[in-house]
């Protein structure tokens, strides 16, 4: 999945059972697309997490920054809703590999 989004919130650094750094955040995407020949505004917020090398990169973006996030979707631990696992970040400064 590839998502152009704004970084809305950043949580506190935590560690996975394997000892890797993890950081929860929330992203907001807004765009306009064509559907059935008509323009449609798209606006959504999604919970996300970055694990490992991407943690410092995400922190360096700062809340409010726009970036291109790549990764994959999976269900949350409680089975309610989805979470976007970020594996790559491209923004105005350095990027992490996906």
N, C-alpha and C positions, 0 to 999 in steps of 0.2 A: 504494500500500500504506500502511496505517496500522497502527502497532504501539505499544502501551503497553509500555514496557520500562525496565529499569534500566541505567544506564551502568556497564559493568564495567571497561573499560580505555580509556585514551586514549593514543595514540602521540604522536610528535613532529610538529610542523608541518613540512610539506614543500611544494614548489611543483610544479604541473603544468607540462608543456612550454609552455603558454600563459601561464605566470606567475601563475596563481591559487593562493591558499593552499589546501591540502588537509590533512585530518586523519583518520587511520584510527582506528577504535575498535571495541569489541565491546559488544554489547547482550545482555541476558538478559530473556526474556519468560516469565512464568508466569501461568496462568489455569486456569479450569475451564469446560468447554463441554459441551453435550449432543450425543451422537452415538448414533444409533439408539435414542433414548429413554433413554439411560443417561449419567450424568455421567462425564466423562473429564478427567483432569488433563493440561494441556499445559505443557511446559517446554522451552525451546530457547535456544540461544545463536547469534548471527549476527554475522559480521563486517560492518562498515559503514564508510562514508566520507562526509565532508561536505566540500564544495568551495565556496570563496568566502565570502560573508557569514556563513554558518552556523558557520564555524570558531570565532569568538570566542564565539558563543552556546553552542556545545557545551563549550568550555573553561570557561565560567562556571557550567555545571551542576555540575561536579565528579563524580568517581567515586562511585558509589553512589546518585546522584540518579535519581529516576523522572521520566519525561517521555513525552509522546505524540509519536512520530516519524512523519513522512510522507515518502514518497519512492517509489523504484522499485527492482526487483531486476534484476540483470544478472549475467552470468558473470564470474568472475575472469579476469584476463589470461592465466593459464596454462590456462584452460578447465576447471579442477577446482573445483567448488563455485560458490556464488553470493555476491554482495556486495550489500548494501542501500545504495543511494545516498540519503542523507538530504537532502531539499529543504525540510523544515519541522520545527521543534521547538516544542512547546508544553509549558511546565512551570510552576513556581511563580513565575518572574519573566518578563521580556519574551520574546516569541516572534519567530521569523523567519518571513517570508512563504513560502508554498510555491509 
